[in-house]
Structure formats: structure tokens, C-alpha cells
Amino acid sequence: ASWGQMLPAFFGPGLAVANHAESGETIKSFVTSLRLAKILAGLRRDDWLLIQFAHNDQKVHRPAVYADPEFAFPAWLRVLCGEAQARGARPLLLTPVERRNFDPAGRIVESHGAYPNAIRKLAQAEGIPLVDLHRASIGLYERLGPELSPRAFNDGGKDRSHHNAYGAWLLAAAVAEGLRSACPEVAAFL
């Protein structure tokens, strides 16, 4: 399950959520497989485009989809944001959800390297609203701790990356809370 599947439940009337996420996509594959083109075909003035990548973009061993966090990844993000803005829509960036890997002290070991900061930096430089789901997911997992956090993941917690419905709901709640401060226009519909 994903937070995008659960997000509509946090909104009242007057706002629709269209979830175009696809498991395993990278920012490059999302564009080259024409998934972005499908979104852009229906995007209207004053729509919001929530953009979250990085979870799969860091796979250096897959050069066809790898996007380095210093140059290529921010450039691809600018393309998505620019395409939305060219249509009068508004982009909103989200940092990636962290994986559930604890150190012996019960703290999350970060796995996304420079990607979350690349997104934060781009959002600040371009004046694009940001929901920091990376920090929110780390906080969530650490509050639940190594014993309870597996309950939010697939396969009885053996999977450390993919969430079950409960985990997706918790992350959607974090996105909704992030929208309150990042995007008051959207938050008005929560």
C-alpha cells in the first residue's frame, strides 16, 4: 500500500486526489514511459502536482534509470515542476519515505544519501512547497521503535521498504499534516 492510496480519506468535499504513482518507478522512467505525459494531459490551471521520487533513483547499478543527486536528479525534478507550472498548475515536492533500518541504539539508519537534501535545496531555491516525508517517516519509525514498527510494513515486517495498509495510513497522515504548513490552499480541504 502507499500513502497516495490513503490520502483521499484525509480530505473533505471540493478536492479530488488522482494517484499516478507506480511501484518501482524512477524519475527518468516516469517520464520516458509517458506516465508524466498522461498526467500533463489532464492537468489544469490551479491543480497541484505532488512529486516524490528518490527511493529508486539511487540505484547506480541501473544506469538507464540512475539519476545522480547533485546534477541529474534535480534537473529531472525541475522538468516535472516546470511542466506543471507551464500549465498553470502548482508543484509540491516531497522527500522520500525512509526505509526501516535501525541501529543498535534504536535510531533509523538513513539510506537515501544526498537525495532528501537535494529535494529540500531545490524546493527552497525554486520557492516550491515541500513536505519532508523523509524526516516525518524517520520520526514515525523511531516513535514506534524496532519492536512495533514492523507492524506498518509488508510481510509481517520482513519487508523494510514497503508498507501495509496501516503503514500507508500513518504516512498519509504525515503528508496531510505536512500540507497544513507547506500548502495552506490545499490544507483548507483537509
TIVEX-893490 format. One record per residue (C-alpha): residue number from 1; residue in one letter; z, y, x. Coordinates in steps of 0.001 Angstrom, whole numbers. Layout:
N
<site><lumvo>NUM</lumvo><zagu>a</zagu><zz>Z</zz><yy>Y</yy><xx>X</xx></site>
...
***
This chain:
190
<site><lumvo>1</lumvo><zagu>a</zagu><zz>0</zz><yy>0</yy><xx>0</xx></site>
<site><lumvo>2</lumvo><zagu>s</zagu><zz>-434</zz><yy>3584</yy><xx>1095</xx></site>
<site><lumvo>3</lumvo><zagu>w</zagu><zz>1227</zz><yy>6879</yy><xx>329</xx></site>
<site><lumvo>4</lumvo><zagu>g</zagu><zz>-2065</zz><yy>8079</yy><xx>-1138</xx></site>
<site><lumvo>5</lumvo><zagu>q</zagu><zz>-1836</zz><yy>5423</yy><xx>-3837</xx></site>
<site><lumvo>6</lumvo><zagu>m</zagu><zz>1647</zz><yy>6588</yy><xx>-4817</xx></site>
<site><lumvo>7</lumvo><zagu>l</zagu><zz>1144</zz><yy>10352</yy><xx>-4514</xx></site>
<site><lumvo>8</lumvo><zagu>p</zagu><zz>-247</zz><yy>10924</yy><xx>-8054</xx></site>
<site><lumvo>9</lumvo><zagu>a</zagu><zz>3095</zz><yy>9858</yy><xx>-9543</xx></site>
<site><lumvo>10</lumvo><zagu>f</zagu><zz>4725</zz><yy>12927</yy><xx>-7992</xx></site>
<site><lumvo>11</lumvo><zagu>f</zagu><zz>2512</zz><yy>15405</yy><xx>-9863</xx></site>
<site><lumvo>12</lumvo><zagu>g</zagu><zz>2574</zz><yy>16624</yy><xx>-13419</xx></site>
<site><lumvo>13</lumvo><zagu>p</zagu><zz>-401</zz><yy>17670</yy><xx>-15542</xx></site>
<site><lumvo>14</lumvo><zagu>g</zagu><zz>-3028</zz><yy>20003</yy><xx>-14181</xx></site>
<site><lumvo>15</lumvo><zagu>l</zagu><zz>-3687</zz><yy>18324</yy><xx>-10852</xx></site>
<site><lumvo>16</lumvo><zagu>a</zagu><zz>-5695</zz><yy>15184</yy><xx>-10070</xx></site>
<site><lumvo>17</lumvo><zagu>v</zagu><zz>-5487</zz><yy>13155</yy><xx>-6864</xx></site>
<site><lumvo>18</lumvo><zagu>a</zagu><zz>-8524</zz><yy>11260</yy><xx>-5575</xx></site>
<site><lumvo>19</lumvo><zagu>n</zagu><zz>-7565</zz><yy>8874</yy><xx>-2778</xx></site>
<site><lumvo>20</lumvo><zagu>h</zagu><zz>-10530</zz><yy>8177</yy><xx>-495</xx></site>
<site><lumvo>21</lumvo><zagu>a</zagu><zz>-8536</zz><yy>6578</yy><xx>2321</xx></site>
<site><lumvo>22</lumvo><zagu>e</zagu><zz>-9670</zz><yy>3238</yy><xx>3679</xx></site>
<site><lumvo>23</lumvo><zagu>s</zagu><zz>-7588</zz><yy>983</yy><xx>5864</xx></site>
<site><lumvo>24</lumvo><zagu>g</zagu><zz>-8771</zz><yy>766</yy><xx>9452</xx></site>
<site><lumvo>25</lumvo><zagu>e</zagu><zz>-10929</zz><yy>3901</yy><xx>9369</xx></site>
<site><lumvo>26</lumvo><zagu>t</zagu><zz>-11064</zz><yy>6307</yy><xx>12264</xx></site>
<site><lumvo>27</lumvo><zagu>i</zagu><zz>-12130</zz><yy>9914</yy><xx>12049</xx></site>
<site><lumvo>28</lumvo><zagu>k</zagu><zz>-15517</zz><yy>9037</yy><xx>13574</xx></site>
<site><lumvo>29</lumvo><zagu>s</zagu><zz>-16126</zz><yy>6007</yy><xx>11363</xx></site>
<site><lumvo>30</lumvo><zagu>f</zagu><zz>-15089</zz><yy>8010</yy><xx>8293</xx></site>
<site><lumvo>31</lumvo><zagu>v</zagu><zz>-17881</zz><yy>10482</yy><xx>8999</xx></site>
<site><lumvo>32</lumvo><zagu>t</zagu><zz>-20537</zz><yy>8048</yy><xx>10251</xx></site>
<site><lumvo>33</lumvo><zagu>s</zagu><zz>-20029</zz><yy>5608</yy><xx>7359</xx></site>
<site><lumvo>34</lumvo><zagu>l</zagu><zz>-20676</zz><yy>8563</yy><xx>4998</xx></site>
<site><lumvo>35</lumvo><zagu>r</zagu><zz>-17229</zz><yy>8442</yy><xx>3401</xx></site>
<site><lumvo>36</lumvo><zagu>l</zagu><zz>-16866</zz><yy>12146</yy><xx>4154</xx></site>
<site><lumvo>37</lumvo><zagu>a</zagu><zz>-20275</zz><yy>12818</yy><xx>2564</xx></site>
<site><lumvo>38</lumvo><zagu>k</zagu><zz>-19064</zz><yy>11148</yy><xx>-632</xx></site>
<site><lumvo>39</lumvo><zagu>i</zagu><zz>-16005</zz><yy>13408</yy><xx>-743</xx></site>
<site><lumvo>40</lumvo><zagu>l</zagu><zz>-18018</zz><yy>16532</yy><xx>23</xx></site>
<site><lumvo>41</lumvo><zagu>a</zagu><zz>-20465</zz><yy>15753</yy><xx>-2787</xx></site>
<site><lumvo>42</lumvo><zagu>g</zagu><zz>-17650</zz><yy>16141</yy><xx>-5319</xx></site>
<site><lumvo>43</lumvo><zagu>l</zagu><zz>-15519</zz><yy>18756</yy><xx>-3572</xx></site>
<site><lumvo>44</lumvo><zagu>r</zagu><zz>-15230</zz><yy>22025</yy><xx>-5484</xx></site>
<site><lumvo>45</lumvo><zagu>r</zagu><zz>-14017</zz><yy>25525</yy><xx>-4749</xx></site>
<site><lumvo>46</lumvo><zagu>d</zagu><zz>-10203</zz><yy>25671</yy><xx>-4571</xx></site>
<site><lumvo>47</lumvo><zagu>d</zagu><zz>-9849</zz><yy>21889</yy><xx>-4219</xx></site>
<site><lumvo>48</lumvo><zagu>w</zagu><zz>-7519</zz><yy>20701</yy><xx>-1483</xx></site>
<site><lumvo>49</lumvo><zagu>l</zagu><zz>-8642</zz><yy>18133</yy><xx>1088</xx></site>
<site><lumvo>50</lumvo><zagu>l</zagu><zz>-5693</zz><yy>16305</yy><xx>2660</xx></site>
<site><lumvo>51</lumvo><zagu>i</zagu><zz>-6738</zz><yy>14963</yy><xx>6064</xx></site>
<site><lumvo>52</lumvo><zagu>q</zagu><zz>-4798</zz><yy>12346</yy><xx>8015</xx></site>
<site><lumvo>53</lumvo><zagu>f</zagu><zz>-6136</zz><yy>10417</yy><xx>10983</xx></site>
<site><lumvo>54</lumvo><zagu>a</zagu><zz>-4944</zz><yy>9242</yy><xx>14439</xx></site>
<site><lumvo>55</lumvo><zagu>h</zagu><zz>-3488</zz><yy>5822</yy><xx>13624</xx></site>
<site><lumvo>56</lumvo><zagu>n</zagu><zz>-6695</zz><yy>4039</yy><xx>14665</xx></site>
<site><lumvo>57</lumvo><zagu>d</zagu><zz>-8398</zz><yy>6765</yy><xx>16711</xx></site>
<site><lumvo>58</lumvo><zagu>q</zagu><zz>-6374</zz><yy>5985</yy><xx>19834</xx></site>
<site><lumvo>59</lumvo><zagu>k</zagu><zz>-7959</zz><yy>2575</yy><xx>20452</xx></site>
<site><lumvo>60</lumvo><zagu>v</zagu><zz>-9576</zz><yy>3146</yy><xx>23843</xx></site>
<site><lumvo>61</lumvo><zagu>h</zagu><zz>-10935</zz><yy>-413</yy><xx>23870</xx></site>
<site><lumvo>62</lumvo><zagu>r</zagu><zz>-13226</zz><yy>536</yy><xx>20936</xx></site>
<site><lumvo>63</lumvo><zagu>p</zagu><zz>-15433</zz><yy>3282</yy><xx>22410</xx></site>
<site><lumvo>64</lumvo><zagu>a</zagu><zz>-17542</zz><yy>3577</yy><xx>19243</xx></site>
<site><lumvo>65</lumvo><zagu>v</zagu><zz>-14533</zz><yy>4881</yy><xx>17330</xx></site>
<site><lumvo>66</lumvo><zagu>y</zagu><zz>-12154</zz><yy>6167</yy><xx>20008</xx></site>
<site><lumvo>67</lumvo><zagu>a</zagu><zz>-11603</zz><yy>9944</yy><xx>19995</xx></site>
<site><lumvo>68</lumvo><zagu>d</zagu><zz>-9503</zz><yy>11350</yy><xx>22827</xx></site>
<site><lumvo>69</lumvo><zagu>p</zagu><zz>-6637</zz><yy>13558</yy><xx>21600</xx></site>
<site><lumvo>70</lumvo><zagu>e</zagu><zz>-7418</zz><yy>16515</yy><xx>23834</xx></site>
<site><lumvo>71</lumvo><zagu>f</zagu><zz>-11071</zz><yy>17224</yy><xx>23025</xx></site>
<site><lumvo>72</lumvo><zagu>a</zagu><zz>-12938</zz><yy>14825</yy><xx>20741</xx></site>
<site><lumvo>73</lumvo><zagu>f</zagu><zz>-10246</zz><yy>14236</yy><xx>18121</xx></site>
<site><lumvo>74</lumvo><zagu>p</zagu><zz>-9541</zz><yy>17949</yy><xx>17475</xx></site>
<site><lumvo>75</lumvo><zagu>a</zagu><zz>-13296</zz><yy>18618</yy><xx>17405</xx></site>
<site><lumvo>76</lumvo><zagu>w</zagu><zz>-13781</zz><yy>15971</yy><xx>14700</xx></site>
<site><lumvo>77</lumvo><zagu>l</zagu><zz>-10834</zz><yy>17403</yy><xx>12742</xx></site>
<site><lumvo>78</lumvo><zagu>r</zagu><zz>-12462</zz><yy>20838</yy><xx>12928</xx></site>
<site><lumvo>79</lumvo><zagu>v</zagu><zz>-15624</zz><yy>19324</yy><xx>11431</xx></site>
<site><lumvo>80</lumvo><zagu>l</zagu><zz>-13723</zz><yy>17958</yy><xx>8430</xx></site>
<site><lumvo>81</lumvo><zagu>c</zagu><zz>-11803</zz><yy>21197</yy><xx>7930</xx></site>
<site><lumvo>82</lumvo><zagu>g</zagu><zz>-14936</zz><yy>23295</yy><xx>8347</xx></site>
<site><lumvo>83</lumvo><zagu>e</zagu><zz>-16917</zz><yy>21228</yy><xx>5852</xx></site>
<site><lumvo>84</lumvo><zagu>a</zagu><zz>-14170</zz><yy>21692</yy><xx>3269</xx></site>
<site><lumvo>85</lumvo><zagu>q</zagu><zz>-13924</zz><yy>25423</yy><xx>3946</xx></site>
<site><lumvo>86</lumvo><zagu>a</zagu><zz>-17716</zz><yy>25844</yy><xx>3743</xx></site>
<site><lumvo>87</lumvo><zagu>r</zagu><zz>-17473</zz><yy>24617</yy><xx>150</xx></site>
<site><lumvo>88</lumvo><zagu>g</zagu><zz>-14609</zz><yy>26916</yy><xx>-738</xx></site>
<site><lumvo>89</lumvo><zagu>a</zagu><zz>-12091</zz><yy>24063</yy><xx>-581</xx></site>
<site><lumvo>90</lumvo><zagu>r</zagu><zz>-8916</zz><yy>24167</yy><xx>1474</xx></site>
<site><lumvo>91</lumvo><zagu>p</zagu><zz>-7991</zz><yy>21612</yy><xx>4119</xx></site>
<site><lumvo>92</lumvo><zagu>l</zagu><zz>-4456</zz><yy>20419</yy><xx>4714</xx></site>
<site><lumvo>93</lumvo><zagu>l</zagu><zz>-3642</zz><yy>18361</yy><xx>7805</xx></site>
<site><lumvo>94</lumvo><zagu>l</zagu><zz>-1110</zz><yy>15549</yy><xx>8009</xx></site>
<site><lumvo>95</lumvo><zagu>t</zagu><zz>180</zz><yy>13948</yy><xx>11171</xx></site>
<site><lumvo>96</lumvo><zagu>p</zagu><zz>48</zz><yy>10136</yy><xx>11269</xx></site>
<site><lumvo>97</lumvo><zagu>v</zagu><zz>2749</zz><yy>7842</yy><xx>9978</xx></site>
<site><lumvo>98</lumvo><zagu>e</zagu><zz>4634</zz><yy>6324</yy><xx>12902</xx></site>
<site><lumvo>99</lumvo><zagu>r</zagu><zz>4886</zz><yy>2582</yy><xx>13481</xx></site>
<site><lumvo>100</lumvo><zagu>r</zagu><zz>8267</zz><yy>890</yy><xx>13099</xx></site>
<site><lumvo>101</lumvo><zagu>n</zagu><zz>9314</zz><yy>53</yy><xx>16647</xx></site>
<site><lumvo>102</lumvo><zagu>f</zagu><zz>12965</zz><yy>576</yy><xx>17524</xx></site>
<site><lumvo>103</lumvo><zagu>d</zagu><zz>14509</zz><yy>840</yy><xx>20968</xx></site>
<site><lumvo>104</lumvo><zagu>p</zagu><zz>17877</zz><yy>-861</yy><xx>21651</xx></site>
<site><lumvo>105</lumvo><zagu>a</zagu><zz>19722</zz><yy>2308</yy><xx>20588</xx></site>
<site><lumvo>106</lumvo><zagu>g</zagu><zz>18142</zz><yy>2242</yy><xx>17117</xx></site>
<site><lumvo>107</lumvo><zagu>r</zagu><zz>15684</zz><yy>5078</yy><xx>17765</xx></site>
<site><lumvo>108</lumvo><zagu>i</zagu><zz>11967</zz><yy>4874</yy><xx>16977</xx></site>
<site><lumvo>109</lumvo><zagu>v</zagu><zz>9668</zz><yy>4469</yy><xx>19975</xx></site>
<site><lumvo>110</lumvo><zagu>e</zagu><zz>6708</zz><yy>6759</yy><xx>19344</xx></site>
<site><lumvo>111</lumvo><zagu>s</zagu><zz>3311</zz><yy>5109</yy><xx>19571</xx></site>
<site><lumvo>112</lumvo><zagu>h</zagu><zz>784</zz><yy>7846</yy><xx>18797</xx></site>
<site><lumvo>113</lumvo><zagu>g</zagu><zz>864</zz><yy>9633</yy><xx>22132</xx></site>
<site><lumvo>114</lumvo><zagu>a</zagu><zz>-673</zz><yy>13112</yy><xx>22097</xx></site>
<site><lumvo>115</lumvo><zagu>y</zagu><zz>-2288</zz><yy>12810</yy><xx>18641</xx></site>
<site><lumvo>116</lumvo><zagu>p</zagu><zz>505</zz><yy>14250</yy><xx>16473</xx></site>
<site><lumvo>117</lumvo><zagu>n</zagu><zz>792</zz><yy>17294</yy><xx>18748</xx></site>
<site><lumvo>118</lumvo><zagu>a</zagu><zz>-2998</zz><yy>17709</yy><xx>18756</xx></site>
<site><lumvo>119</lumvo><zagu>i</zagu><zz>-2902</zz><yy>17930</yy><xx>14959</xx></site>
<site><lumvo>120</lumvo><zagu>r</zagu><zz>47</zz><yy>20330</yy><xx>14970</xx></site>
<site><lumvo>121</lumvo><zagu>k</zagu><zz>-1686</zz><yy>22527</yy><xx>17556</xx></site>
<site><lumvo>122</lumvo><zagu>l</zagu><zz>-4940</zz><yy>22614</yy><xx>15583</xx></site>
<site><lumvo>123</lumvo><zagu>a</zagu><zz>-3147</zz><yy>23426</yy><xx>12326</xx></site>
<site><lumvo>124</lumvo><zagu>q</zagu><zz>-1343</zz><yy>26328</yy><xx>13980</xx></site>
<site><lumvo>125</lumvo><zagu>a</zagu><zz>-4430</zz><yy>27643</yy><xx>15773</xx></site>
<site><lumvo>126</lumvo><zagu>e</zagu><zz>-6613</zz><yy>27499</yy><xx>12664</xx></site>
<site><lumvo>127</lumvo><zagu>g</zagu><zz>-3972</zz><yy>28560</yy><xx>10124</xx></site>
<site><lumvo>128</lumvo><zagu>i</zagu><zz>-4275</zz><yy>25279</yy><xx>8236</xx></site>
<site><lumvo>129</lumvo><zagu>p</zagu><zz>-1246</zz><yy>23997</yy><xx>6316</xx></site>
<site><lumvo>130</lumvo><zagu>l</zagu><zz>435</zz><yy>20953</yy><xx>7858</xx></site>
<site><lumvo>131</lumvo><zagu>v</zagu><zz>2636</zz><yy>18166</yy><xx>6551</xx></site>
<site><lumvo>132</lumvo><zagu>d</zagu><zz>4346</zz><yy>16500</yy><xx>9503</xx></site>
<site><lumvo>133</lumvo><zagu>l</zagu><zz>4466</zz><yy>12931</yy><xx>8255</xx></site>
<site><lumvo>134</lumvo><zagu>h</zagu><zz>4932</zz><yy>11699</yy><xx>11816</xx></site>
<site><lumvo>135</lumvo><zagu>r</zagu><zz>8350</zz><yy>13327</yy><xx>12086</xx></site>
<site><lumvo>136</lumvo><zagu>a</zagu><zz>9204</zz><yy>12505</yy><xx>8470</xx></site>
<site><lumvo>137</lumvo><zagu>s</zagu><zz>8402</zz><yy>8795</yy><xx>8929</xx></site>
<site><lumvo>138</lumvo><zagu>i</zagu><zz>10471</zz><yy>8615</yy><xx>12123</xx></site>
<site><lumvo>139</lumvo><zagu>g</zagu><zz>13397</zz><yy>10202</yy><xx>10303</xx></site>
<site><lumvo>140</lumvo><zagu>l</zagu><zz>12980</zz><yy>7807</yy><xx>7377</xx></site>
<site><lumvo>141</lumvo><zagu>y</zagu><zz>12904</zz><yy>4683</yy><xx>9563</xx></site>
<site><lumvo>142</lumvo><zagu>e</zagu><zz>15870</zz><yy>5833</yy><xx>11629</xx></site>
<site><lumvo>143</lumvo><zagu>r</zagu><zz>17925</zz><yy>6595</yy><xx>8497</xx></site>
<site><lumvo>144</lumvo><zagu>l</zagu><zz>17173</zz><yy>3108</yy><xx>7180</xx></site>
<site><lumvo>145</lumvo><zagu>g</zagu><zz>17776</zz><yy>1616</yy><xx>10626</xx></site>
<site><lumvo>146</lumvo><zagu>p</zagu><zz>16472</zz><yy>-1603</yy><xx>12171</xx></site>
<site><lumvo>147</lumvo><zagu>e</zagu><zz>18153</zz><yy>-3752</yy><xx>9510</xx></site>
<site><lumvo>148</lumvo><zagu>l</zagu><zz>16912</zz><yy>-2060</yy><xx>6315</xx></site>
<site><lumvo>149</lumvo><zagu>s</zagu><zz>13599</zz><yy>-502</yy><xx>7398</xx></site>
<site><lumvo>150</lumvo><zagu>p</zagu><zz>11701</zz><yy>-3834</yy><xx>7365</xx></site>
<site><lumvo>151</lumvo><zagu>r</zagu><zz>12068</zz><yy>-3776</yy><xx>3567</xx></site>
<site><lumvo>152</lumvo><zagu>a</zagu><zz>9483</zz><yy>-974</yy><xx>3482</xx></site>
<site><lumvo>153</lumvo><zagu>f</zagu><zz>6806</zz><yy>-2986</yy><xx>5308</xx></site>
<site><lumvo>154</lumvo><zagu>n</zagu><zz>4386</zz><yy>-5789</yy><xx>4535</xx></site>
<site><lumvo>155</lumvo><zagu>d</zagu><zz>5002</zz><yy>-9420</yy><xx>5254</xx></site>
<site><lumvo>156</lumvo><zagu>g</zagu><zz>8750</zz><yy>-9161</yy><xx>4849</xx></site>
<site><lumvo>157</lumvo><zagu>g</zagu><zz>8886</zz><yy>-6596</yy><xx>7645</xx></site>
<site><lumvo>158</lumvo><zagu>k</zagu><zz>6966</zz><yy>-8649</yy><xx>10221</xx></site>
<site><lumvo>159</lumvo><zagu>d</zagu><zz>4199</zz><yy>-6055</yy><xx>9949</xx></site>
<site><lumvo>160</lumvo><zagu>r</zagu><zz>5368</zz><yy>-2890</yy><xx>11719</xx></site>
<site><lumvo>161</lumvo><zagu>s</zagu><zz>2433</zz><yy>-674</yy><xx>10704</xx></site>
<site><lumvo>162</lumvo><zagu>h</zagu><zz>1502</zz><yy>-1356</yy><xx>7085</xx></site>
<site><lumvo>163</lumvo><zagu>h</zagu><zz>3784</zz><yy>-571</yy><xx>4174</xx></site>
<site><lumvo>164</lumvo><zagu>n</zagu><zz>4509</zz><yy>-2376</yy><xx>958</xx></site>
<site><lumvo>165</lumvo><zagu>a</zagu><zz>4771</zz><yy>-507</yy><xx>-2364</xx></site>
<site><lumvo>166</lumvo><zagu>y</zagu><zz>8353</zz><yy>554</yy><xx>-1638</xx></site>
<site><lumvo>167</lumvo><zagu>g</zagu><zz>7439</zz><yy>1981</yy><xx>1776</xx></site>
<site><lumvo>168</lumvo><zagu>a</zagu><zz>4366</zz><yy>3715</yy><xx>365</xx></site>
<site><lumvo>169</lumvo><zagu>w</zagu><zz>6547</zz><yy>5295</yy><xx>-2320</xx></site>
<site><lumvo>170</lumvo><zagu>l</zagu><zz>9011</zz><yy>6589</yy><xx>288</xx></site>
<site><lumvo>171</lumvo><zagu>l</zagu><zz>6185</zz><yy>8082</yy><xx>2337</xx></site>
<site><lumvo>172</lumvo><zagu>a</zagu><zz>4557</zz><yy>9651</yy><xx>-747</xx></site>
<site><lumvo>173</lumvo><zagu>a</zagu><zz>7915</zz><yy>11262</yy><xx>-1485</xx></site>
<site><lumvo>174</lumvo><zagu>a</zagu><zz>7918</zz><yy>12629</yy><xx>2077</xx></site>
<site><lumvo>175</lumvo><zagu>v</zagu><zz>4387</zz><yy>14012</yy><xx>1584</xx></site>
<site><lumvo>176</lumvo><zagu>a</zagu><zz>5432</zz><yy>15618</yy><xx>-1706</xx></site>
<site><lumvo>177</lumvo><zagu>e</zagu><zz>8435</zz><yy>17198</yy><xx>-7</xx></site>
<site><lumvo>178</lumvo><zagu>g</zagu><zz>6236</zz><yy>18395</yy><xx>2866</xx></site>
<site><lumvo>179</lumvo><zagu>l</zagu><zz>3868</zz><yy>20004</yy><xx>358</xx></site>
<site><lumvo>180</lumvo><zagu>r</zagu><zz>6741</zz><yy>22091</yy><xx>-1031</xx></site>
<site><lumvo>181</lumvo><zagu>s</zagu><zz>6880</zz><yy>24207</yy><xx>2102</xx></site>
<site><lumvo>182</lumvo><zagu>a</zagu><zz>3358</zz><yy>23759</yy><xx>3505</xx></site>
<site><lumvo>183</lumvo><zagu>c</zagu><zz>1413</zz><yy>24442</yy><xx>343</xx></site>
<site><lumvo>184</lumvo><zagu>p</zagu><zz>3158</zz><yy>26295</yy><xx>-2496</xx></site>
<site><lumvo>185</lumvo><zagu>e</zagu><zz>-31</zz><yy>26341</yy><xx>-4606</xx></site>
<site><lumvo>186</lumvo><zagu>v</zagu><zz>-64</zz><yy>22536</yy><xx>-4727</xx></site>
<site><lumvo>187</lumvo><zagu>a</zagu><zz>3720</zz><yy>22240</yy><xx>-4826</xx></site>
<site><lumvo>188</lumvo><zagu>a</zagu><zz>3719</zz><yy>24157</yy><xx>-8109</xx></site>
<site><lumvo>189</lumvo><zagu>f</zagu><zz>2283</zz><yy>21000</yy><xx>-9719</xx></site>
<site><lumvo>190</lumvo><zagu>l</zagu><zz>4976</zz><yy>18642</yy><xx>-8361</xx></site>
***
